[in-house]
């Protein structure tokens, strides 16, 4: 089997040496992206986009320590969908700001590489991606609740977004995994007593045509994993809230989901002192 453009996560402590100095894969020219916290400090997960053939090793070298080497850090080149909310306004090439219910005001303010989504009471509001893709895939990001009661990560087959969707998120002090159908009815796969995150946490949502797995800080939250809402439809990502809720995202991206994640071994990292 051929794995094309497979994305790996590196969990190697040694990589913190170059992560801490914002190093590059400069001399091999491989695009990469380093996960970071809400203050922009690098974490120990490095994502690289490479072409692989099953059961065939791929060798490349990691250089670090140079302040003059060119940078290949580019999340857009690594992932099929990526946003770390740089700049001072929402990237309208990737997102649309929407209000789906009510007449209140709604906002998606961008500053310090964070998008702050909020709106008025009795209003449903958020952002919908301009594209996303077909199952299976993985959505990862960092989010937190600032105030209010409801915040949701959702996927929908509707390009304009709305309430016909599959979602995970929080309502008051409950975590819920739900789907909503075109007739407006909700089906709750699972609900758990759980406090929404008040500080940034990493989340991962794996969705296949039959299952859904949601993680926060690498801990799986849902125990019911059935997913029977979507199979082969083209889907969009919807990040939204309700009734005056205020919540933030630091970054978000989409990766392909594969059962095989490969084996990574590290032999040599070269320190460049110029």
N, C-alpha and C positions, 0 to 999 in steps of 0.2 A: 504494500500500500504506500502511496506517495502522499506525504504531508507537505502541502505548499503553504509558505508564509505562516508557519506555526509560531505562536508567541509563547515564550517561556518566562517564568518568574524565577529569579535567582534568589535563593535564601542562603547566601554564603557570607559568613561574617567578614571574610577577607575583603569583600567588595566594599565594605564601609570605608576602607582606606581611600578608595578613589571617589566614593560617593561624598565623603566629607569635604573633598577638595573640588567637587563638581567636575570630575574628570570626564574624558571623552573616549569614544572608540575612534579616535581621530584618524589613525593610520590605516584602519581597515574600512573606514567609511560606512559603518553599519549604524543605521538610525536606532536610537534608544530613547527611553524615558525613565527617569528616576522618580519613584513615589516620594511624596513629601508630606509634612504635617501642615497645619493651618498657618504656621509662621514661615513656611517655605524651607524648613530644615529637611534635608534629604533623609529618607528612611532606607532600610536595607533591601527593598525590592526594586530590581532593575528589569525593565521590560525591553526585549530586543526582538526585532522582526527579521527572521532568516528563512531561507528556503531549505527544506529538509527532505531527504529520501529515507524511508523506513529502513532501519537496521544499517544505515550508513553513517559513520561518524562525520561530524563537521567540526573543523578546527579553526579557531580565530584567537587573536591575541588582544589582551586588554592592556592599554597604556594609561598611566595616570601621573599626575604631578606637574603637568605643564600648564602654565597660564597663557601660553601663546598658541597652542595647538588649536585648530579649527574645531568647532563643536558640531556634533551630529545629533544633539538633543532635539527631538521633534516628535511630540506625542501624536500629531496628526499623521505623520508618516508611519508610525508604529501600529496604530489602531484604526479600525474601520470607522469609528466615531470617537471623538475625543474633544473635551473642553476642560481647560483648567481656569477659565474665566479671567484671562488676562485683559488688560485694558480698562476702560471706564464705562462700557455699556455692553449690553447683551449682543452676542454675535448673531445678527439676523440672517446670516448665511447658514446657520445651524439650527436656530430656534425661532419660534414664534411665541410671543406673549399673548395669553388668551384669558378670557373670562367666559366660563361655561354656564354659570347660573348667577342670578342676582343682578343688581344694578350698581354695586359699590365699586370703589376704585381698587386698582390692583397694580402691582409693581414687581419688577425684577431688577434690582439695583446691583451694579457690579462695581466693586472696589477692592483693592488689596487681594486680587485673585480669588475673590469669593462672590458668589451670586446670592443676594438676599431676596427671597420671594415672600411677599406679604400682600395682604388685601384687607378689605373691609368685612364687617360682619354680614351674615346671610349672603355670602358670595363665594363661588367656587372659582379658583384662579390658578394659574401656573404657566409653565412653559412646555411646549410640545416640539419635539425634534423635527427637522425638515426631512430626515431620512433615518433609517436604522437598519432594517434587514429582516431576514427570515430565521426561524429557529433551526438548530439550537444556537444559543449564544450566552455570553456572560456579561452582566452589567456590574461594574465596580465603581466605587466612588467614596467620598467622605461627606457626611451630612450631620446636621444637628437641629434640634428644635430650640428656638429662641423664646417663643411664647405661643399661647393658643392650645388647641386640642388635636388638630388633625394635620398630618403630613403624609404624603404617599409617593412611592415609586410605582409607576404603572407602565404597561405596554398596551397599545390599542391598534386596531387595524384601520382606524379612522385618521386620515391625514390632518384633520382639524382638531382631533382630540375629542374628549367628551366623557360620558359615563359608561360607554360600552367598552369594557376593558378587563384586564387582569391586574391585580394590584397587591402590594405588600406595604405595610406602614402602620401608623399609629393613630388611634382615636382615643382621646383622654389617656388613661393609663392602661391601654390594651394594645397589644400587637395583633394585627389581623392579616390574614391571607384570604383574599376574596376574588370573585369574578362578578361582573355585572353584565347582564344580557341586554339585548336591544329593547326588551319590554320594560326595562327599568328595575327589574328584580335583582337583588343581590343573592349570591350563594357564598356562604362562609365556609371555606375549607377548614379553617382553624382560627381560634382566638385564644390569646394567652395574656394573663395579667403581667404587664411589663411596662416599666417607666420609659418614656421616650428619651433618647439621648440629649442631654443638655450641653454636652461638649462634643466636639467632632469625634466621630468614630468611623472606621472603615466598614463598608458593607460590600457584600458580593451576592448577586442574585443570578443563579444558574437556571435557565429555562430551556427545557427540551419540549418535544411534541407530546410527551407523556408525563413529565415530572417538573417540579420546581423546588429549588433548594435556596433558602435565604440564610445568609451568614452576617453576623456583626462581630468585628474583631476576631475573625476566624472561628467563631462559635456558631454552629447551626442552630437557628431559632425555631423553624417550623419542623414538626414531626410528621405532619400530614403532607406528603409530597406530590399527591395527584395533581395533574394539570390537564384539563380537558376542554379548555377554552379555545386554544389555538393549536394549529398543526403546521400548515404550510403558507399562511398568509404573510404578506409584507407588513411589518409592524413598525410602530413609531414609539418613541419613549416620551412619557408624560410625567412631569414632576409637578405636583400640585397640592394645594391645601384648601381649607374651607373655614369660613366663619371667623376671619380675623387672625388665623394662625400665621406665624412668622417663623421661617426656617431657612437655613443656609446650606449651600453646597460649596465645597472647596474645589473638587474636580469630579469628573465622571467620564467613563470610557466604556466602550464595547469591545469584547474579544470573542473570537470563535471558541466554541466549546468542543473539546476533543477528549476522549477517554484516555488517550495516551499522552503523557506529559514529558516523557523522555528522562534521561539521566544526564546530569550535568557534573562534570569533573573539572577541577581547576588545577592546572600544573604551574603556570608562571604568570605573574603580573609584573610588568616592567615599569619602573618609576623613572619618569623623565624630569630632569631637574632644570631644564632651561625654561 
